Amino acid sequence: NLGVASLCPSFLVLCQKNHFTSDLNLCIKKTMHASFLSVIHIRELAAESTLDHSQYNIRGAFCSPGGEDHVGILVFTRLASEGEELAKHVLRLGHENGQNLLQDLCQLHQDLKTIENKRGAGIYHGEGVTPRTRRILLETISKFTQLAKETPGLLVDGGTNADNLLREIFYSAVLYISKIPNTGDFDEVTIFQL
């Protein structure tokens, strides 16, 4: 995963020059599959910290300029944001042979949110990823969806399906907020559920 994430600038150049081979396409497809598996099965926050200066030990994570992020999420983030040509190529690859990358990413987000809710507020280790990492995934899904909507013919549905899934994610958060009693006090559990 890290290797492919670090090669994204090279992949972008290959896309711009139309030098993508079937082997490179297969490499990206397998990496995306491995990234899905690693995000679900490799705990980002494995255990309570054994370090004096950290709240938790990081596993399956990679240090980036903004901090620690799950390496599986970084792959999708780099593929989506390195350059428009690469992101379009990845979208095309992710929607071949009946596959639906955007729908799979939205489902991954929902699965991570479910795991996060089961872990509970104030517990910073165990299954899943941090809320920050899940939000990075949501930003990546949004980038891919926006690109699909702005590029006619890129996807058969024009990104409508993913747009609807993103809308559902947004409305579920709004619905949750609307059900919070109007006392003005937000406790840790209420904020965590968002």
C-alpha positions in Angstrom: 0.0 0.0 0.0 2.7 2.5 0.9 4.7 1.7 -2.2 1.7 2.4 -4.5 0.8 5.6 -2.5 4.4 6.8 -2.9 4.3 6.0 -6.7 1.2 8.1 -7.4 3.2 11.0 -8.9 4.8 8.5 -11.3 1.4 7.0 -12.1 0.1 10.5 -12.8 2.8 11.1 -15.4 2.1 7.7 -17.0 -1.6 8.6 -17.2 -0.8 11.9 -18.8 1.4 10.2 -21.4 -1.0 7.3 -21.9 1.6 4.8 -21.0 -0.5 2.7 -18.6 -0.1 -1.0 -19.3 -2.3 -3.8 -18.3 0.2 -4.8 -15.6 0.1 -1.3 -14.0 -3.7 -1.4 -14.1 -3.7 -4.8 -12.4 -1.2 -3.4 -9.8 -3.6 -0.6 -9.0 -6.6 -2.9 -8.9 -4.9 -5.3 -6.5 -3.7 -2.4 -4.3 -7.2 -1.0 -4.0 -8.4 -4.4 -3.0 -5.6 -4.8 -0.5 -6.4 -1.3 0.8 -10.0 -2.2 1.5 -8.9 -5.3 3.3 -6.3 -3.5 5.4 -8.7 -0.8 6.5 -11.2 -3.3 7.7 -8.8 -5.8 9.3 -5.8 -3.9 10.5 -6.6 -1.9 13.6 -5.3 1.6 13.4 -5.4 1.9 17.2 -4.3 -1.5 18.4 -3.9 -0.9 22.1 -3.7 1.6 24.9 -0.4 3.5 24.6 2.7 2.1 26.1 4.4 5.4 25.4 4.5 8.3 27.9 3.8 11.0 25.3 1.1 9.4 23.2 -2.6 8.6 23.8 -2.4 5.4 21.8 -0.1 3.2 19.8 -0.5 3.5 16.1 -0.7 0.3 14.0 -1.3 0.1 10.2 -0.7 3.8 10.0 1.7 6.0 8.1 3.1 9.4 9.3 2.1 12.1 6.9 2.5 15.9 7.2 -0.8 16.2 8.9 -0.2 13.4 11.3 -0.8 9.7 11.4 -3.3 8.2 9.0 -4.2 4.6 8.1 -2.1 3.5 5.2 -5.1 1.9 3.4 -6.9 5.2 3.4 -3.8 7.0 2.2 -3.7 5.0 -1.0 -7.3 6.1 -1.9 -6.5 9.7 -0.9 -3.4 9.8 -3.1 -5.1 8.1 -6.0 -7.9 10.7 -5.8 -5.9 13.8 -5.2 -2.6 13.4 -7.0 -4.0 14.6 -10.3 -7.2 14.6 -12.3 -6.0 12.2 -15.0 -5.0 9.6 -12.4 -8.2 10.0 -10.5 -10.3 9.5 -13.7 -8.2 6.5 -14.6 -8.7 5.0 -11.1 -12.5 5.6 -11.4 -12.6 3.8 -14.7 -10.7 0.9 -13.3 -12.8 0.7 -10.2 -16.0 0.5 -12.3 -15.0 -2.2 -14.8 -16.8 -5.6 -15.0 -19.7 -4.6 -12.8 -17.6 -3.3 -9.9 -18.5 0.0 -8.3 -15.6 1.7 -6.5 -17.6 4.6 -5.3 -20.3 2.4 -3.8 -17.7 0.2 -2.2 -16.0 3.3 -0.7 -19.3 4.6 0.7 -20.0 1.1 2.2 -16.5 1.1 3.7 -17.2 4.5 5.3 -20.5 3.1 6.8 -18.8 0.0 8.0 -16.1 2.0 9.7 -18.7 4.3 11.3 -20.5 1.2 12.7 -17.3 -0.2 14.1 -16.5 3.2 15.6 -19.9 3.3 17.3 -19.5 -0.2 18.7 -16.1 0.8 20.1 -17.8 3.6 22.0 -17.0 7.2 23.0 -13.7 7.8 24.8 -12.1 4.5 23.7 -9.2 5.3 21.4 -8.0 1.8 20.6 -9.5 -1.5 19.3 -11.2 -2.3 16.0 -11.5 0.2 13.2 -9.9 3.6 12.5 -10.0 7.0 14.2 -12.9 9.3 13.4 -10.3 11.6 11.6 -9.3 8.8 9.3 -12.9 8.0 8.5 -13.4 11.7 7.6 -10.4 11.6 5.3 -12.1 8.7 3.5 -15.3 10.7 3.2 -13.3 13.6 1.7 -11.8 11.2 -0.8 -15.2 9.8 -1.7 -16.4 13.4 -2.3 -13.5 14.1 -4.6 -14.1 11.0 -6.7 -17.8 11.7 -6.8 -17.4 15.4 -7.8 -15.0 14.3 -10.6 -17.4 11.7 -11.9 -20.2 14.3 -11.9 -18.1 16.9 -13.7 -16.8 14.5 -16.4 -19.5 13.4 -18.8 -19.2 9.7 -19.8 -16.6 8.9 -17.2 -19.1 6.6 -15.4 -22.3 5.0 -16.7 -24.4 6.6 -13.9 -22.4 9.8 -14.0 -21.6 9.5 -10.3 -25.3 9.7 -9.3 -25.3 6.5 -7.3 -22.3 7.7 -5.2 -23.9 11.2 -4.9 -27.0 9.6 -3.5 -25.0 7.5 -1.0 -23.1 10.7 0.1 -26.5 12.4 0.6 -27.6 9.5 2.8 -24.5 9.8 4.9 -25.1 13.6 5.3 -28.8 13.2 6.0 -28.2 10.5 8.7 -25.9 13.0 10.5 -28.5 15.8 10.1 -31.3 13.5 11.4 -29.1 12.5 14.4 -28.5 16.2 15.2 -32.2 17.0 14.8 -33.1 14.4 17.5 -30.7 15.9 20.1 -32.7 17.6 22.9 -32.5 21.3 22.6 -30.7 21.8 26.0 -27.6 23.4 24.5 -25.4 20.8 26.3 -23.5 18.4 24.1 -21.9 15.6 26.0 -18.9 13.5 24.8 -21.2 10.6 23.6 -23.4 13.0 21.6 -20.5 14.6 19.8 -18.9 11.2 19.3 -22.0 9.8 17.5 -21.7 12.5 14.9 
